[in-house]
């Protein structure tokens, strides 16, 4: 993809994220207002705030939430129920943490079935599913394998990190994920991205969405 040439173009690639467990309704409203002010793609909130964020943003931008967050160790039925609740509350997109332990154990069919179940729920509502791999726990070979499994199971995007794992996104992670999925899915880089320079490095590597709680800082440090 072509790199953004203006702050407005860059903002459209950013999921402005507030997943802090101590976030208050006032904090969430501030992030929603920033989305509308700066033209971010949307706001990413914890499940309990989806309906509230939707009431602030309406259809002027996207509302997104998380499933199985941040460890991915929830049962598939609960992940599916969490996804359905988010969609019912007005979410447009869901970022789901895969079962990292099952993947590390080589239980690939378990991982694929789980993603497929959640993808079915999200897609029934016309939504987008991103699958968080938590790349900090994975080898380069495992990142490629997990990316392929996620896409085969119906993921619309693969995503690097929760921001609560051992590390955030790296350029290498994104390059591996893009090679693995080709043009079959999007790649979202998240975790530790705070400046325009970092965001642009991820976009050059193959990302086409950025997740960050520092969206305002990113666009303010962008020099066209």
Beta strands, then each sheet from edge to edge (+ up, - down):
strand 1: 14-18
strand 2: 42-45
strand 3: 62-67
strand 4: 93-97
strand 5: 128-132
strand 6: 157-159
strand 7: 186-190
strand 8: 209-212
sheet 1: 1+ 2+ 3+ 4+ 5+ 6+ 7+ 8+ 1+
end
